[in-house]
């Protein structure tokens, strides 16, 4: 057998240089017997967001706000070590907004129907928790109202309960491809009687070119069928996209319907405004087993069941809906959906259509089911004017929760402010926090300190000529950290 030549000092140095950063993902032998090293969490190094094209109206005014929470503790990093920007989702992409530092919101505006969909990336210190919001106000016309959309990470699977193909509704699915390769998308609709099957196959193999956006009118997928309440399922065959539904309802208003959280046996729909004049719940069961849901409204004083609508039966593969008349009764709350029988749980997706005002002074918004805020969540574009911004916090579990709410400085200045809030189990608490001397829009960050999980939503009200124009954005975990397995150097590779 040929003997291995001894490793010289120079060769060892060269090998070590070549193997810089190489580590064994298993524990060393000394720790392998009965000891398991827990993975640590580290800040993400890159974040990607997608925003839909804001409006087709020539009189639309859009505000963009982007924000990254300031890091704290030993992993805060060095200020300025990072970059971020939002670009038009076009081949000749031009920057719309370029944030410079964490802890401070940055804003931009656009007017008219030519504002494009946006894609954006944040690197380094600007990546963890990077959040962007677009808020559009259309004063008159069929699509008048305030349309708010939190920019989202691209994905491959989206559920949109509460869409419609009925006369008087125009629901467009906006699909934005941030990548350099084409994406291929399918859209399926489910009504009260199950899936709609389009003979023309118009909902299948929809191509979204690289770095581009496309809007698909849902009623065009099956023109012969009009559905007052339906569920849309958007999936990709290739690539990934950002997906949102823009809704315009004649005589009522307009807003964005974001994707609901993934199917689950229990759901929370937080932040239904206190003065809602109409609340319509739409739910869908993707699986093959029916769901019987218990309905409760978590208000400031506790949870109650809506009179006459204590439960909802949802057939498998079918969309169910119910009008919850006088649900809030002047008190903001969150709708809680739980299995009527804990031994028979079937995953569900859900959203509510909310209307404020009456007659010619109506305006609509949507609240989809959302997951908890987790360690931290942020919503951008809050306004300092009185009664404009309301944050709703809900603790749906059996234990109280404690959170910290921080308002950043405004885009035009001011000093950050924060407060700690205890949310009693089974209740919804409305919180107002604004920067001292703040000018311009600001961000709100919610951090879970202790207790049960918390769900949150922000209502932004921008009244216009007696119309209670508003939009609701739910908050979700900003996923600013990732789990990194403990690594150890393994120099034995040099002698193998």
GUSE-502489 format. One line per 4 residues: number of its first residue (from 1); for each residue x, y negated, z negated of C-alpha. Coordinates in steps of 0.5 Angstrom, whole numbers. Layout:
# residues N
NUM	X/Y/Z; ...
This chain:
# residues 496
1	0/0/0; 3/-7/2; 4/-11/-4; 1/-18/-5
5	6/-23/-4; 7/-28/-11; 3/-34/-10; 8/-40/-10
9	7/-47/-14; 6/-50/-7; 1/-45/-5; -3/-46/-11
13	-3/-53/-11; -6/-53/-3; -11/-48/-5; -13/-52/-11
17	-14/-58/-7; -18/-54/-1; -22/-51/-7; -24/-58/-10
21	-31/-58/-13; -32/-50/-12; -35/-47/-18; -38/-40/-21
25	-45/-41/-22; -45/-35/-27; -42/-36/-34; -35/-34/-35
29	-34/-27/-38; -33/-30/-45; -40/-33/-45; -44/-27/-41
33	-45/-23/-47; -52/-25/-49; -51/-32/-48; -55/-36/-43
37	-53/-43/-41; -59/-48/-40; -59/-52/-34; -58/-59/-34
41	-62/-65/-31; -58/-70/-26; -61/-76/-23; -63/-75/-15
45	-58/-78/-10; -63/-79/-5; -70/-80/-4; -74/-81/2
49	-81/-84/3; -86/-85/8; -92/-91/9; -97/-90/14
53	-99/-96/19; -103/-101/14; -108/-103/19; -111/-104/26
57	-114/-111/24; -111/-117/27; -113/-121/21; -110/-116/16
61	-105/-119/11; -100/-113/8; -95/-114/2; -90/-109/1
65	-86/-108/-6; -81/-103/-7; -78/-101/-14; -73/-97/-17
69	-73/-96/-25; -67/-98/-29; -63/-92/-31; -61/-92/-38
73	-56/-88/-43; -50/-85/-41; -52/-83/-34; -54/-90/-32
77	-49/-91/-27; -45/-97/-24; -50/-103/-22; -50/-104/-14
81	-48/-97/-13; -53/-95/-8; -58/-97/-2; -65/-97/0
85	-69/-100/6; -76/-99/9; -76/-98/17; -81/-98/22
89	-82/-91/24; -80/-92/31; -74/-91/36; -72/-98/35
93	-73/-98/28; -72/-105/24; -71/-106/17; -78/-109/13
97	-75/-109/6; -68/-108/3; -68/-107/-4; -61/-109/-7
101	-61/-106/-15; -65/-102/-20; -70/-105/-25; -72/-111/-20
105	-78/-110/-15; -77/-113/-8; -82/-115/-3; -84/-117/4
109	-90/-119/8; -93/-117/15; -99/-120/18; -104/-117/24
113	-105/-110/27; -98/-109/29; -94/-107/23; -92/-100/24
117	-91/-94/19; -85/-94/15; -80/-89/13; -75/-91/8
121	-69/-88/4; -65/-90/-2; -59/-87/-4; -54/-87/-10
125	-57/-91/-16; -63/-94/-12; -65/-86/-11; -68/-84/-18
129	-75/-86/-18; -75/-90/-12; -83/-92/-11; -86/-97/-6
133	-93/-99/-5; -97/-103/1; -103/-107/0; -107/-109/5
137	-113/-114/5; -118/-115/11; -122/-121/9; -128/-119/14
141	-130/-114/19; -132/-107/19; -126/-105/15; -126/-111/10
145	-123/-109/4; -117/-108/0; -113/-102/2; -107/-99/-2
149	-103/-94/-1; -97/-91/-5; -91/-89/0; -90/-82/-1
153	-85/-76/0; -86/-72/7; -89/-65/6; -92/-59/10
157	-99/-58/6; -104/-63/4; -111/-63/2; -116/-69/3
161	-123/-67/-1; -128/-73/0; -127/-74/8; -133/-75/12
165	-135/-75/20; -142/-78/19; -144/-84/23; -142/-90/20
169	-135/-87/17; -129/-88/21; -123/-83/18; -117/-83/21
173	-111/-78/19; -105/-82/19; -99/-77/21; -92/-80/20
177	-85/-76/22; -79/-79/19; -74/-74/22; -70/-73/29
181	-74/-67/31; -81/-67/33; -87/-64/28; -93/-60/30
185	-99/-61/25; -106/-57/24; -112/-60/22; -118/-56/19
189	-124/-59/17; -129/-55/11; -136/-57/10; -142/-55/6
193	-142/-49/10; -135/-47/11; -130/-48/16; -131/-52/23
197	-128/-49/29; -127/-53/34; -128/-50/41; -123/-55/44
201	-118/-53/39; -117/-61/38; -114/-60/31; -109/-55/33
205	-102/-56/35; -102/-64/34; -95/-66/36; -92/-72/32
209	-85/-75/36; -79/-76/32; -79/-82/28; -86/-84/30
213	-93/-84/27; -100/-82/30; -107/-83/28; -112/-78/29
217	-120/-79/28; -123/-74/24; -130/-74/28; -126/-73/34
221	-124/-66/32; -132/-63/32; -136/-69/35; -142/-65/35
225	-142/-64/28; -143/-70/23; -141/-68/15; -143/-73/10
229	-138/-70/5; -132/-65/8; -125/-63/6; -119/-64/11
233	-113/-59/10; -107/-62/14; -101/-57/15; -95/-57/19
237	-92/-51/24; -86/-55/25; -82/-60/21; -85/-65/16
241	-90/-71/16; -93/-76/11; -100/-76/11; -106/-80/9
245	-113/-82/11; -115/-89/12; -123/-89/11; -127/-95/14
249	-135/-95/12; -139/-99/15; -143/-104/10; -139/-102/4
253	-131/-103/5; -125/-99/7; -119/-96/3; -114/-90/3
257	-115/-83/1; -109/-80/-1; -108/-73/-2; -110/-69/-8
261	-106/-65/-12; -105/-58/-11; -110/-53/-12; -111/-52/-20
265	-116/-49/-24; -117/-55/-28; -116/-62/-26; -116/-69/-28
269	-118/-75/-24; -116/-81/-28; -118/-89/-28; -125/-89/-25
273	-127/-97/-26; -132/-99/-31; -136/-102/-27; -137/-97/-22
277	-144/-97/-19; -143/-90/-15; -139/-84/-16; -139/-78/-12
281	-135/-72/-13; -133/-68/-8; -129/-61/-9; -127/-55/-5
285	-124/-48/-7; -119/-46/-2; -119/-39/-5; -124/-33/-4
289	-127/-33/-11; -133/-38/-13; -131/-44/-18; -136/-46/-24
293	-133/-52/-26; -135/-56/-33; -135/-64/-32; -133/-68/-37
297	-132/-76/-37; -126/-78/-42; -127/-85/-44; -124/-89/-50
301	-128/-86/-55; -128/-79/-53; -130/-74/-48; -138/-73/-46
305	-141/-69/-41; -145/-73/-35; -153/-72/-37; -156/-67/-32
309	-149/-66/-29; -145/-62/-34; -143/-56/-29; -142/-56/-21
313	-142/-49/-17; -137/-49/-11; -137/-43/-7; -131/-41/-4
317	-128/-44/3; -134/-49/2; -134/-56/0; -139/-58/-5
321	-141/-65/-8; -145/-69/-13; -147/-76/-14; -145/-78/-22
325	-150/-83/-23; -149/-88/-28; -142/-84/-30; -138/-89/-33
329	-144/-94/-36; -139/-100/-37; -133/-96/-40; -127/-94/-35
333	-126/-87/-36; -123/-81/-33; -127/-74/-30; -124/-68/-33
337	-126/-61/-29; -125/-55/-33; -127/-48/-31; -134/-46/-34
341	-131/-39/-36; -124/-39/-38; -124/-32/-36; -126/-34/-29
345	-121/-39/-26; -121/-41/-19; -116/-46/-16; -120/-52/-14
349	-118/-59/-10; -122/-65/-12; -123/-73/-11; -128/-78/-12
353	-131/-84/-8; -132/-90/-12; -136/-96/-10; -136/-103/-14
357	-142/-108/-13; -148/-107/-9; -152/-109/-2; -147/-113/2
361	-142/-114/-4; -140/-107/-4; -133/-104/-4; -130/-97/-4
365	-124/-94/-7; -122/-86/-8; -119/-83/-14; -116/-76/-12
369	-114/-71/-17; -107/-72/-20; -102/-69/-24; -99/-71/-30
373	-94/-77/-30; -89/-72/-33; -82/-75/-36; -83/-82/-32
377	-88/-85/-26; -88/-92/-23; -93/-96/-19; -91/-102/-15
381	-95/-108/-13; -98/-110/-20; -101/-118/-20; -100/-122/-26
385	-107/-126/-25; -111/-124/-31; -116/-118/-30; -112/-116/-24
389	-108/-110/-26; -111/-105/-31; -107/-98/-32; -111/-93/-35
393	-108/-87/-39; -111/-80/-40; -109/-75/-45; -114/-69/-43
397	-111/-64/-48; -112/-62/-55; -106/-67/-58; -105/-74/-58
401	-100/-77/-53; -95/-83/-54; -92/-86/-48; -88/-93/-47
405	-91/-97/-41; -86/-102/-38; -87/-108/-34; -81/-110/-29
409	-80/-117/-28; -84/-120/-22; -81/-121/-15; -81/-128/-16
413	-78/-128/-23; -80/-127/-30; -77/-122/-36; -79/-115/-37
417	-84/-113/-42; -86/-106/-45; -90/-103/-51; -91/-96/-54
421	-98/-93/-53; -102/-87/-57; -107/-84/-53; -112/-80/-57
425	-113/-73/-55; -119/-73/-50; -119/-80/-49; -118/-85/-43
429	-114/-92/-46; -114/-98/-41; -107/-102/-42; -105/-109/-39
433	-98/-110/-39; -94/-116/-35; -87/-119/-35; -86/-125/-39
437	-87/-131/-34; -87/-126/-29; -88/-129/-22; -90/-125/-16
441	-92/-117/-16; -88/-113/-21; -88/-105/-22; -91/-101/-28
445	-87/-95/-31; -90/-90/-36; -85/-85/-40; -88/-80/-44
449	-85/-80/-51; -89/-74/-54; -95/-70/-55; -99/-67/-49
453	-99/-69/-42; -101/-76/-40; -105/-77/-33; -105/-85/-30
457	-108/-89/-25; -108/-96/-24; -113/-101/-21; -111/-107/-17
461	-117/-112/-16; -117/-118/-11; -124/-121/-11; -126/-124/-5
465	-132/-129/-4; -136/-125/-9; -134/-118/-7; -130/-114/-12
469	-125/-112/-7; -120/-106/-11; -116/-100/-10; -114/-95/-14
473	-107/-91/-14; -106/-85/-19; -99/-84/-22; -95/-78/-21
477	-88/-75/-24; -83/-79/-20; -78/-73/-20; -72/-77/-21
481	-68/-72/-24; -66/-65/-21; -64/-58/-25; -57/-57/-24
485	-54/-50/-26; -48/-50/-31; -42/-49/-27; -35/-46/-29
489	-29/-46/-26; -27/-40/-23; -19/-40/-21; -19/-32/-20
493	-21/-34/-13; -14/-36/-12; -11/-29/-13; -17/-25/-9
